[in-house]
Amino acid sequence: MYVGILQLELQLHGNDSLKGKRSVIRPILERTREKFHCAAAETGRNDEHEFSELGFGVVGNDRAFVNGCLDKIADYVESLGLAQTISQEWDILRFP
């Protein structure tokens, strides 16, 4: 079993409130969950208006599959055009 973890740091340009931030982050998380059947949550920078940290998790029995999913998720979030990705980190763990 392989578990893939992706962390994206996003910048939300021109956002001046937490309510506005939620209106951008919520659709990103919901659309990504629906499209890729992955776990997704805001994992950091919760009190900052113009930045967010999102975490995504994927489980599979093939490392290449999990790696591909993480790449597609990162590309998809960027393609939505709702926020700019300023950094990304990922890791794939193997469990016997």
Secondary structure, 3 states (H helix, E strand, C coil): CEEEEEEEEEECCCCCCHHHHHHHHHHHHHHHHHHHCCEEEEEECCCCCCEEEEEEEEEECCHHHHHHHHHHHHHHHHHCCCCEEEEEEEEEEECC
